[in-house]
Amino acid sequence: MGKGRNRDLIYRRDEKLLLRYYYWTEVERLRFDDALRVLSEKEFFLSEERILKIIREKYDSFVPEQYLAVARRPRPVTAQLSLFKGE
């Protein structure tokens, strides 16, 4: 085994980072700078600059398949939610 970082682990980390970035910005609707802060300080422990570099390099080819189904799912309306109150 050669010296240096494991390319497979780096690839998997970057994939996970992109999924979490997508989650925070598109699903949770967090602002860009707040999402970077969460990813940096609470999830990946990388500098915001490094996270931004990874996002810039890889986001164009990223397809968040597991979130596409959630985005296409219709949201319940108020009348449907009232059914869950037991009224």
Sequence and secondary structure as in RCSB ss.txt:
>XXXX:A:sequence
MGKGRNRDLIYRRDEKLLLRYYYWTEVERLRFDDALRVLSEKEFFLSEERILKIIREKYDSFVPEQYLAVARRPR
PVTAQLSLFKGE
>XXXX:A:secstr
  SS  HHHHHHHHHHHHHHHHIIIIIS   HHHHHHHIIIIII   HHHHHHHHHHHGGG   HHHHHHHHS  
  HHHHHGGGT 
